Structures are given as structure tokens and as C-alpha cells.
Amino acid sequence: MKKFFKYIVIFIPLILLSACSGSKESVKTTTPIIYPSPPDKPRIQYLTSFSKSTDITGERSSFLSSVVGKEEIRVIVKPYGISIYKGKIYICDTILGDIIILDLSNSTFEYFSPKGLGELKKPINCFNDSEGRLYVTDIKRQQVVIFDKNGKYINSFGEKEKIKPVDVFVSDKNIWVTDLHNHKVMVYDKNTYKFKYSIPKAGADSLAKLYSPTNLAVSKNNLYVSDFGGFDIKVYSKDGKYKRTVGSYGRNLGQFVRQKGIAVDKDENLYVVDAGFENVQIFNKDGKLLMFFGGPYKGPGDMWLPAKIIIDYNNLKYFKKYVYNKFKLKYLIFVTNQYGPEKVNVYGFIEEK
């Protein structure tokens, strides 16, 4: 049934996109879209987006189409998690139940639909470690499923009814997993997949309590957890000591309504997606709001129910062509949109030359 649905999606992508987007149609532009707007100093430029196979493969010419036939167009339906490793973007599609792989080097778009022990039911988040292994949290399987860099199944862990994994991050020989069932972050050994400890620890201060931990990010020094039920981001040391809270419930700058994905850059600045505001807010290492970008969808660069955010320093070469000639690209920011005509937005953190 899933395969049948997938091909239905393939043949009517434009109808689906039109139905989802309503009057909010994608608008092409030749001028750079930057944040914040002038006269403030530009920090972020919207670069491009991916929504369908032709966004990466390119469209066939009318002549080629007449010779080999019309190209089948595949689409990203409802993305959540995203990861990137050596020119390949991995996207969790919660409707298709697959991982979509965009290969920037070879300009290909493919559905990764593993079978057998690696079969995915509802992948929601994913992460590539330094060796290219892909870790996928499957909220329906209630497990973390692991594949090697070639897509071969390696292992899975998590017991049904005992863990409800939402997000995963691999760092310092540990696998960090947000667990909605136990309201904690569970830490596992990267080599043995054995459970090590949970955060917050038993008996921790009430300020450290997690209500509905969904997304997480791990930096050199800290663990950041998006606590959907607490309307804030909680910061811990890697061994579980509570440090501080960023944000609170509300509609003012620096507050959250429906915070989701989070990411941290090399300067320990915290990026927080808010599906209510439909933007990303950036805080410094002390929790002070620096700026925000995005906004409710009106055109390229805007967001429509954004979900996940990641930061990447290693694949700049694929996106430099989109950077305005007066800017220098420092790193990339990817944001997934669950609705709208642009499903994966790509931004660049820039500085003036």
C-alpha cells in the first residue's frame, strides 16, 4: 500500500503542492533575500530549496522529453528530520515512511525504503555520525534503527512500550535519544547500544524536569533539549547537570509557542524553530536573543510549519553558487517545512567581503 501511495504522489505532485499551498505559491526572485533586513547588517541569506526531484536533477528539455518521454517527478511530502553527510541530504518523510536521499554530487533523488530488519514505519528524525552511519528514530517502531553509509542495516535498539524515541544525536561515543515515554534524554553506548544513564537524573531539581522532550542538540560542552511541554529549551552538561533554561511560553521576542527543532553552531549560538511563529530565533551562549529569520509563508525564505533545523560546515561547495557576490559563506542552515511549496529551505550564514 505504501508503494502504491508513493506512485500516486509521483504522478500528481503539482496537484498536491497546489492543494497544500492554496494561494501561497512559490515565487522566483533574482535579488538576494537577507536577514535581518536593511539597514541592519546582513547575517543570513536564503539560498535555495528542495521539494521535488527536478529541484536536484534538473528538468528535461522539451526535445529530450519528446524522445525519451515525460520525466516522472517525485516529491517530498511531509518532511521532519534532516541530516547531511558528504554531499548527501537525508530527509525523514513521515507520510511516505521513507528516507529521501538527495545526492548533491550526482544530482539524484531517491527513496530509501529498507526491508527486513531495517524496515521503517514512521521515521521522524535522523543523524549521520562521523563514519556516515545513519541513525533513524522510528516513532512507530519505537526504536532507533541504524544503517551503514551504504544503507545496509546494522542494528536497532529500544523496547516497545518502554521508550518512545523522537530525536537522536551521536557524540563522544554516546547516542543521545529524546524519549517521550519516560520524559527524559536516554544515553546509550555507541558501540554496544547498551543504556548508560538518563537526563535529568533522579532527584534532580524541579527546574531540570522535562515534560515533553522532543528535539535535541549536543555541542562541545552542553546538551540542549527542546521541551515541547515546558515551552522552553533546557541546557545541561553532558553528564546531566542542569545549567539553565532558554525562553518561556508567550508571543514576545525570545518566547515560544510551538518550539521544535534546535541546533547549535560552533560559537554555541542556539537556533530554535518555532512552528507557531514559523521562524527561527537565534540566542547567544548566555540565552540572549540575537535575531530571528523566516516568518509565515509569503514567498521564498519564509516558512510553513517548520520542524527541524541543522547546521553544516562541510558541504559549502554545493551552495556557494547561490551566494550573493558581496557575501562570503560561513556555514549552512537547513530548515524543513511540513507544508507549503518549499519543503527544505537552505540558508547561508554570511559575512560581507
N, C-alpha and C positions, 0 to 999 in steps of 0.2 A: 504493500500500500504506500509506503514511504517513497519507493522508487517511482510509482505511478504519479504520485503528487508532484514529485520533483520535475517530471517531464511536462506536467500541466503547467507548472511555473515557467519552464523553459519557453514554451510556445506562446505564452501570453504575458511576458514580462512588462510590456508597455502598458497593458490594461491594468495590471496590478499596481504598478507605480502610479498611474493616473488616479486609480481608486483610492490609494493611500494618501496621495498628496493633495487631493482636492484642488484648490486654487493655488496651492503653493508649488509652482513649477520651478524646476531648476533654471537659473538664469546664467548665461555665459557673460564673462566680463574680461576686458583686456587690461584693466587697471588693477594694481595690487590692492588687496583687502588686508588692512593692517589694524592692529590693536596695540595700545589704545589709539583712538582717533586723534588727528592733529588738533591743537598744536603740541600735544604730549609726545614724548619721544617714542618712536615705534619699537615694540618689543617682539611682537608675534605677527607673522604673515600667514594667511590662509594660502595653501599651495595647490591642492587638488583634492579629488575624492574618488572613491571606488564604489560602484553599486551593481555593476553587471560585467559580464565577461569582456565585452568590447572596450571597456574602460582600460583594460590592460593589454588585450590582444590587438586592438585597433579594428576598425570596420573595413570590410572588404569593399573594394571599388565596385562600381556598378558593372564594369566589364567582367571582373572576376566572378561576381555573383551570377552573371548570366552564363558563365562557363561551368562552374562547379556547384551552383545552386546557392540559395539564400543561406546565410550563416545562422546557426541556431544560437540564440542568445540565452545565456544562463545568468541568474540573478542572485544577489544576496537578499534574503527575505527579511529576517529579523535577527540582526547580529547582537551579540552581547560581548563576550570576551574576545580579546585580540592579543597576539604576540607576534614578534618578528625575529627571525634568525637568518643571517647570511642571505639577505635578499628575498626571503620567503615570508609572506604575511599569512598567519594562521588566524582564522575567524570562526568563532563558535556561532552557528546559526541554530537558534532554539526552535525554529519551526521545522526546518529540514531535518534536524537531528544529526547533522554532519559538521565536519570541519571543512571550511572552504580555504583552499591554499592558492594565494596569488604569488606566482613566481616572477619577481621583477626582472631577473636576469634573462629568463627565457620567454617572457611575456605570455605566460599561460595562466589559465583559470581552471581549477579542478575541484571536484567534490571528493573529500577523503571520507569514505564510508567503510570503515573496518568491519570485518565479520568475525565470527567465533568469539574467543575470549575477549577480544578488543572491541566488540560491538558497542556502539554508543547509542544511548536512548534519548537523553536530553543534555547535551554538553552546554555548560553555561560560561565557564572560564577556562583559560589555558595559559601555559607558561613554558618557554623554552629555557633549559639550563645552558651552561657554557659549552656542553658537549652536543647540544642540539636535541637532546631528548625532550619530548613533548609531554607535559603533564596536563591532563584534562579533568576538571571536576564535572562529574555527571550527576546532576541533582536527582534524576530518576533512578539510576543505578545505586545512588548513594555511596559512590566510590570515587576515588581518584584513579584514573586509568593512564598508564604510561606507555609511550611508544618511542622507538629509537628515531634517529634523524631520517631514516629511510621509510618510516611509517610502520615498522614491524612491532607488533605487540611485545612488551617486556613483562609487565606485571600490573596488578591493581591492588588497592587496599582500601579498607573501610568496610564496616559490617552494617548490613541493612538494619534499620531501626535503632542503631547506636550512633550513627553520625549522619549529618546532612551537609555535605561539603558544598561550598559556594565558590570560593576563590582559592587559588594556590600560588605560592611563590617559593622558589628554591634558592637558598643562600646558606653559606657557611656549613655545608654538609647536612643541612636540615631542609625538610619540606614543611612549609607553613601552610596550614589549611584553616579557613574560617568555617566554623561548624554551627549552623543554625539550631541544630537539635540540642546541643549542650551549652549554647550561648558562650562559646569560647573559641580561642585560636588553639588548634591542636598542632603540636610539633612532633614530626616523625624523623627518624634517621634516614638519610638519603640512600644509604647502601643496603640497609636491612628492611626498611619500611616499618620498623618497629616504633610504637608510640613511645615518646620520651617524656614530655610534660605538656601541660596546658597553661594558657594565659587568659584571664588573670588566675593567679594561684589561689588555692583555698584559703579563706581567711583574709583575703586582700581587702583594702579599704573600699568603702562603698563607691568612691569616685572611680575606682578601677573597673567596676562592674560593666559587663557587656550585655546589652538587651537583645539586639538582633545583628550580630556581626556579619557583614556581607563581603565587602571587598577589603583587600589589604595590600600593603607595600612594605618592603624591607629595605632599609638603607644601610650604610656602613655602620651606623650606631644604633638605629632605632627600628621598632616595629610600629607601623601606623595601621589602625583598624577603623574602617568606616562602620560606625554603629548606627544602622538604619533606625533601630528602635529608640536610640538615645538622641537622634538628630545632631550627632557630633562626630568628630574624629578623635579617637583616643590614641595617645602616644605612650609606648612602653619601651623599656630597654629590652634587648634581645633575650634576656633571661627572665623577663616577665615583670619587672618593677615598673609600676605606674609612674609616669612623669607629668603629663598634663593633658588637657582637653582643648581641642581647637573647635570653635564655633558653637552654636546653640540653635534652638528652634526659633524661626522668625523670618520675616521678609526684608530685613535690612541687610546692607552690605556686611559680609562676614558671617552671616547666619545661613541656615539651611532649611529647606522644605522637604526635599527628597534626594538627599545626597546618596551617590552610588560609588562609581569607580574613583580610585585615588592613585596618584603616582608621586614620586619624589625625584627631583633632579640631583645632580652632583653637588649643588650648593645647599642641599637639604631644604629647598623650597618645596612646599606641599601643594599639589594640584588636586582639586576636588570637583568632580562632576556633580551637578545638581539637576535632576530631571524635572524639577518644578520650575526653577528659573530658566532651564535649558541653556545653561552656560557652564563655564569652568572658572572657579575662583582660585587665585594663587596666593598662598601665605608664605611668609618667610619662616626661618627655623624657630623663631620665637612665637609663631602663631599670629603675626600681624598681617592683615590683608594688604597685598601689594597691588593687585589689579584683577580684572576678570576679562574674559573674552567669550565670543559666541553670542547667544541670545535666541529667542523664539524665531523659528524659520521664516525668513522672507526672501532669502537668496543664498548663494554660496558663502560659506564661512559660518552661517548660522546653524543651529542645532534643532533636532526634533526628537524628543525623548532620548537624550544621550544616556549612555550606560557606562561604558568602560573607557579608560584613558591609560595610555602607556607612553613612556619617553624613551627615545632611542638615539644613541650617539654613533652607531656603527654602520648605518646604511644611508648616509647623507648623499652619496654619489648618485643615487637613483632619483633624487628630488631637487638637486641643485638647478636644474633647467627651469624650474618654476619660480625661482627666487628672483625678485626684482634686482636689477643690476646695481643698485646703490646699496644693497644689503649683503651681509655675509651670514651664511647659515651656520648656527652653532649646534643645534640639535633638533630632532623631530618630535612632534607631539601627534599621536593618533587618538581620535575620539570616535567611538561607534554611535550611530543613531539607530534606534529601533524602528523608527518610522521616517517617512519623507523620501525625497528623491535621491538624497546623498547619504549612503549608509555608513561609509567610513570616511571621515574628514581627516585630512593630513595638513598639519600646521608646521611652521618652522619658527623656532626661537631665533631671532635675528639681531644683528647689531649693524649700525651704519658703518660703511667703509671709510 
